[in-house]
């Protein structure tokens, strides 16, 4: 989802946002013949985390082929950004830790940041999730799905 902030072509951006309404990893897997979402996510992360972006190697990777086919202008960005993983992690941290944390502290809400999410009490969870959705919508123009999971108390 954070990749939306790097799209420069409005048509490609809209198509990508539409794909995000479901699960982008499943979409890549379906289009490229990869049966497991976990494998697609792992292979996608290899592309994002690669510091040395050799075009020949990238063109052999099915996640990159997917982006070249559906989003040729964006694929150039994906290929050229050697700092992409760092950029995306810092972007996510700014939203989910700094800005969401400031909001929670100002409202006295219980919140613990976690990778791709947060922990809170059931009472505070929806308030925090609503603000997180608003943050992401302002930052990338797309409202994420935030699904609560209730943890068992152990008793």
Secondary structure, 3 states (H helix, E strand, C coil): CHHHHHCCCHHHHHHHHHHHCCCHHHHHHHHHCCCCHHHHHHHHHHHHHCCCCCHHHHHHCHHHHHHHHHCHHHHHHHHHCCCHHHHHHHHHHHHHHHHHHHHHHHHCCCEEEECCEEEECHHHHHHHHHHHHHHHHHHHCCCCCCCCCCCCCCC
